[in-house]
């Protein structure tokens, strides 16, 4: 957790002084009703600044807003962030902190007629759904489980539909007037992760148009690492830029590295005496045949990478590293040795694209990781309310005693099958009991798979789907459990999905190939030259993830490159980390 300024009369350290200056600039913007963007680099204490902005706004306008029945809105992107904000503010009555979906729906739900008119134009799928029920009538629009459906009585929306509708409605003057009357102030946490279309609508209709709303953006566009649909930096002549030049997390040498990477937002460390340790290791001296083809090119063979990683851990341990999960995190910015380390090799070999299982792009994996595993965990802990939260109240109908018995028997058997059965066994069980029910997308895929099984000759265009599904269903479900633990950061290892927001005493970053969107040597080369115009998005995606990974440690940072690096790539490393900190993996360091 980031520690901010002391509330005593004493000399401020460099980070505290920088933070104080940031708060002064932010308070002035709020005083002048000036939209602003607070850019807080890694370890700067962005959440602290957001809380202080809310407290200051409450002190200025709290009594007035209470009389007017208006609130300060604070959009977050996770329930964890929402809960933290509410907790720090003691659930203040004029602060409405919610996720973007819940915030949007709280307003949209009152525009039933307008939504009915717009829904058919969201997508071809919606146009088809509406046509199949005979068109729009007087259906009630709902947003509950996040599953899209349409009937003559009601229409239920997907999560993405809520964002699409909110984006469209911001262009409507009547809608904006109601929004502004309810929320004169809107703060957006982690603004860079906002849906791109929604961000453009906020910029055009709330910031640059004749709006009286105060919009405050809190985040860091260098920490945009999730997905293509996120907006990244939001700029406008109507937005005051406020940089936060503090780092309360990392020791001086690590902060110096971050400043070398990002000189336009220099940071001051909390303690200039705490130097920190840095070791950058490359494998260029390894002799042998490296991997070839696609997104594996230039990487070490799996067994070699596995051995070098473990030797590196031994060397770092001898230097004083404590590799217990409480002290050290291994960030795997590679898929070369992940599956071998985590025991889900069969799942990994089933998919040609690692994002299908590590980013949960595959519907089966997404359902197991996001629904079945949490349900089973909460059932084992007897946290039945949490199960209802995941599945939705309507999905867990306990109207009589027999319902409870059926659910208990179903979940008991599910717990057994997770350990002893295959993925196919689990699917068959859920199809039979519908407790919990398969997602509608998996139901569609199961219908398709079963239909293909009946054919003597499977069409060529369906063979890939059929073979992948058949292989997946034959895998022991226990691999899903280990994959879930990995994705959810319950092991010493972590992927890019567990990087942002976390901090550790020591961090070992492993950079290799296997991610089709990441090439670390290419990123290092481009950092020393001009980035091709058509590759700016690719470069920023790689650079941002590398920056975020390097900014996690408090005291010790080590990076192991299993991918072969060019002389230009090594040159960039020397520029950022210092020549004295660059070693070959087989050196003594």
C-alpha positions, -999 to 999 in steps of 0.1 A, spaced: 0 0 0 13 35 -9 20 57 21 14 94 16 23 126 34 27 128 71 2 151 89 29 165 112 50 196 110 82 182 97 105 183 67 89 166 37 108 140 18 110 145 -20 80 123 -28 59 140 -1 68 174 -15 59 164 -50 26 150 -37 18 182 -19 23 203 -50 0 179 -69 -27 182 -44 -25 220 -45 -29 220 -83 -58 196 -81 -76 215 -54 -73 247 -74 -88 229 -105 -118 217 -83 -122 253 -69 -124 267 -104 -146 239 -118 -118 231 -142 -118 196 -158 -85 179 -151 -64 148 -157 -42 137 -128 -14 115 -143 1 94 -116 29 71 -125 36 38 -109 38 40 -71 28 77 -71 -3 72 -48 -30 77 -73 -58 63 -50 -47 87 -22 -50 116 -46 -85 105 -56 -96 101 -20 -82 136 -12 -101 150 -42 -133 135 -30 -127 148 6 -120 183 -7 -151 183 -29 -172 171 0 -158 199 22 -166 225 -4 -200 213 -16 -212 186 7 -239 206 25 -252 222 -7 -253 188 -25 -272 172 4 -299 200 2 -301 196 -36 -301 158 -34 -271 156 -57 -240 135 -55 -204 133 -64 -200 103 -88 -169 82 -88 -165 56 -115 -142 26 -108 -135 -5 -129 -136 -31 -101 -158 -38 -71 -126 -39 -50 -118 -3 -59 -154 7 -52 -154 -9 -18 -120 7 -9 -133 42 -18 -165 38 2 -145 24 31 -120 53 32 -149 78 30 -170 60 56 -197 56 30 -203 93 28 -239 99 17 -231 124 -12 -205 101 -28 -218 75 -53 -189 52 -61 -197 24 -85 -184 4 -114 -189 19 -148 -216 -7 -156 -236 -1 -124 -232 36 -126 -244 37 -162 -273 13 -156 -285 33 -126 -293 62 -150 -302 42 -181 -329 21 -164 -351 52 -163 -350 55 -201 -370 24 -210 -387 38 -241 -355 53 -255 -336 21 -249 -363 0 -267 -359 23 -297 -321 20 -297 -314 -17 -289 -321 -32 -324 -293 -9 -338 -267 -21 -313 -256 -50 -335 -268 -75 -361 -273 -101 -333 -297 -77 -315 -315 -70 -348 -320 -107 -352 -331 -113 -316 -357 -86 -319 -369 -98 -352 -373 -133 -339 -398 -121 -312 -418 -101 -336 -402 -67 -330 -401 -42 -302 -433 -39 -282 -434 -27 -246 -408 -50 -231 -391 -42 -198 -353 -37 -203 -333 -54 -176 -296 -57 -168 -291 -84 -142 -270 -115 -151 -252 -99 -181 -267 -124 -205 -284 -110 -236 -319 -123 -244 -352 -111 -258 -388 -122 -253 -422 -106 -257 -421 -96 -220 -385 -85 -214 -351 -78 -229 -320 -85 -209 -287 -68 -217 -251 -80 -219 -224 -60 -201 -211 -45 -234 -246 -34 -243 -248 -12 -213 -216 6 -224 -229 9 -260 -262 24 -248 -245 48 -224 -222 60 -252 -251 67 -275 -272 84 -248 -245 109 -239 -252 125 -272 -288 132 -262 -293 166 -246 -322 154 -224 -301 126 -210 -271 149 -203 -294 174 -185 -306 147 -161 -270 133 -157 -257 168 -148 -286 175 -124 -278 143 -105 -240 144 -106 -224 178 -109 -190 162 -103 -177 130 -120 -143 114 -111 -131 85 -132 -106 61 -116 -81 44 -139 -94 65 -167 -70 49 -193 -90 17 -191 -123 34 -201 -139 19 -232 -126 40 -262 -160 49 -276 -174 59 -242 -143 79 -235 -147 98 -267 -184 105 -258 -174 118 -224 -147 140 -239 -171 154 -267 -203 158 -247 -192 164 -211 -158 180 -213 -157 199 -246 -194 207 -249 -212 234 -229 -214 212 -198 -212 224 -163 -200 191 -150 -166 189 -134 -148 159 -148 -117 146 -130 -96 118 -146 -72 98 -124 -48 73 -139 -18 67 -160 -19 61 -197 15 42 -194 -4 17 -173 -30 9 -200 -22 -28 -204 -57 -44 -208 -72 -48 -242 -76 -29 -275 -109 -13 -266 -94 8 -238 -89 45 -245 -54 52 -232 -46 89 -228 -75 114 -229 -64 149 -240 -82 181 -247 -76 219 -244 -104 219 -218 -85 194 -196 -59 207 -172 -29 183 -170 -16 176 -135 14 153 -132 22 136 -99 60 134 -96 62 111 -67 71 74 -60 63 61 -26 69 25 -35 104 18 -49 139 24 -38 160 51 -56 178 29 -82 144 15 -94 129 49 -95 159 61 -116 152 32 -141 116 44 -144 127 79 -150 152 68 -177 123 50 -194 99 79 -189 117 113 -186 86 133 -193 71 123 -159 101 123 -136 95 108 -101 111 116 -67 116 87 -43 105 86 -7 139 77 6 170 88 -14 192 67 8 176 33 1 193 24 -32 177 -10 -41 192 -38 -63 189 -44 -100 200 -74 -121 193 -77 -158 201 -111 -173 201 -121 -210 207 -155 -225 225 -145 -257 255 -167 -247 234 -199 -247 246 -222 -276 219 -243 -293 189 -242 -315 163 -216 -304 126 -219 -312 114 -208 -346 81 -198 -362 53 -174 -353 54 -157 -320 80 -182 -306 109 -170 -327 142 -165 -309 131 -180 -276 148 -208 -257 135 -244 -258 110 -250 -229 132 -273 -209 162 -250 -213 142 -219 -202 128 -239 -173 164 -249 -161 178 -214 -165 149 -199 -145 155 -223 -116 192 -216 -117 184 -179 -116 162 -183 -86 190 -202 -68 215 -174 -76 192 -147 -64 184 -166 -33 221 -168 -26 222 -130 -30 196 -126 -2 163 -129 -20 134 -145 -2 112 -163 -27 83 -169 -4 51 -156 -20 48 -128 7 81 -113 -3 87 -121 -40 66 -123 -72 77 -139 -104 61 -120 -133 60 -142 -164 58 -120 -195 62 -151 -216 43 -183 -222 74 -204 -227 75 -221 -194 42 -212 -178 23 -243 -184 52 -266 -173 55 -247 -141 18 -246 -133 7 -281 -144 -19 -273 -171 1 -286 -201 -29 -304 -216 -50 -272 -217 -20 -252 -231 -15 -278 -259 -52 -277 -268 -51 -240 -278 -31 -225 -306 -35 -190 -291 -24 -185 -254 -49 -157 -250 -77 -182 -253 -70 -197 -219 -48 -171 -201 -71 -142 -211 -102 -164 -210 -111 -157 -246 -124 -192 -249 -160 -195 -236 -154 -228 -217 -123 -215 -199 -141 -182 -191 -171 -200 -176 -150 -224 -155 -126 -197 -142 -152 -169 -136 -182 -189 -125 -177 -226 -116 -144 -222 -96 -157 -192 -75 -190 -210 -69 -172 -241 -57 -148 -221 -35 -176 -202 -18 -196 -234 -14 -167 -250 4 -165 -219 26 -203 -220 32 -205 -184 18 -238 -189 1 -246 -153 -3 -215 -150 -25 -228 -178 -47 -260 -158 -52 -239 -127 -61 -220 -147 -88 -250 -165 -103 -277 -139 -97 -307 -142 -74 -329 -155 -102 -305 -184 -109 -306 -197 -74 -343 -203 -68 -347 -218 -33 -385 -218 -30 -389 -250 -9 -368 -274 11 -364 -298 -18 -346 -270 -38 -319 -267 -11 -314 -305 -12 -311 -305 -50 -286 -277 -50 -266 -294 -22 -264 -327 -40 -255 -310 -73 -227 -290 -58 -214 -319 -37 -211 -340 -69 -195 -310 -87 -168 -308 -61 -161 -345 -65 -159 -343 -103 -135 -313 -102 -110 -336 -86 -117 -370 -102 -134 -362 -135 -127 -346 -169 -139 -313 -182 -165 -333 -202 -177 -350 -170 -183 -316 -154 -201 -303 -184 -224 -333 -185 -232 -329 -148 -241 -292 -153 -262 -301 -183 -281 -326 -163 -286 -306 -131 -286 -270 -143 -272 -261 -109 -255 -239 -118 -266 -236 -154 -241 -235 -182 -236 -201 -198 -257 -195 -229 -226 -193 -250 -215 -228 -239 -250 -241 -244 -248 -229 -280 -213 -245 -284 -225 -278 -269 -255 -279 -292 -231 -274 -321 -206 -300 -309 -233 -326 -303 -248 -320 -338 -213 -324 -354 -208 -357 -335 -238 -372 -353 -222 -365 -388 -203 -391 -406 -182 -365 -423 -175 -332 -404 -174 -302 -427 -138 -289 -432 -146 -254 -417 -159 -271 -385 -131 -295 -379 -109 -272 -359 -138 -263 -335 -148 -300 -332 -113 -313 -325 -104 -286 -301 -136 -291 -281 -132 -329 -281 -96 -326 -268 -106 -301 -242 -134 -323 -228 -110 -352 -224 -87 -332 -201 -87 -338 -163 -107 -309 -148 -80 -306 -121 -60 -287 -147 -87 -260 -147 -82 -256 -110 -44 -250 -114 -50 -227 -143 -76 -207 -122 -51 -204 -93 -25 -191 -118 -48 -166 -135 -61 -154 -101 -26 -148 -87 -27 -176 -61 8 -188 -69 43 -173 -67 40 -168 -105 19 -143 -123 11 -132 -158 5 -97 -171 -31 -101 -158 -18 -100 -122 7 -72 -127 -11 -39 -124 -18 -24 -89 3 -49 -70 36 -43 -53 62 -67 -38 95 -65 -19 112 -83 -48 102 -90 -84 117 -113 -109 104 -106 -144 108 -133 -171 106 -119 -206 102 -143 -235 80 -152 -265 48 -170 -267 24 -141 -265 13 -132 -300 11 -95 -292 44 -91 -274 80 -90 -286 104 -76 -261 135 -73 -283 114 -54 -309 102 -30 -282 137 -24 -269 149 -17 -304 121 7 -312 128 25 -279 162 35 -294 149 44 -328 117 58 -344 86 37 -340 68 30 -373 35 49 -374 15 18 -380 32 1 -350 26 27 -323 -2 7 -307 20 -24 -307 49 -5 -292 29 11 -265 13 -22 -255 47 -38 -251 63 -7 -234 35 -2 -210 35 -38 -197 73 -37 -194 71 -4 -175 44 -17 -152 63 -49 -144 95 -29 -137 76 -6 -113 63 -34 -90 92 -40 -66 101 -20 -35 137 -32 -31 149 -57 -57 143 -60 -94 157 -88 -117 147 -94 -153 155 -126 -172 153 -125 -210 148 -160 -225 143 -143 -259 175 -136 -278 183 -98 -278 200 -78 -305 229 -54 -299 204 -25 -302 181 -42 -276 211 -45 -252 220 -9 -259 185 2 -247 189 -20 -215 222 -3 -207 206 31 -212 177 23 -189 193 1 -162 230 9 -164 258 -11 -180 270 -24 -146 236 -42 -141 235 -61 -174 248 -97 -171 248 -130 -191 227 -156 -173 258 -178 -168 279 -149 -152 285 -146 -115 266 -115 -104 
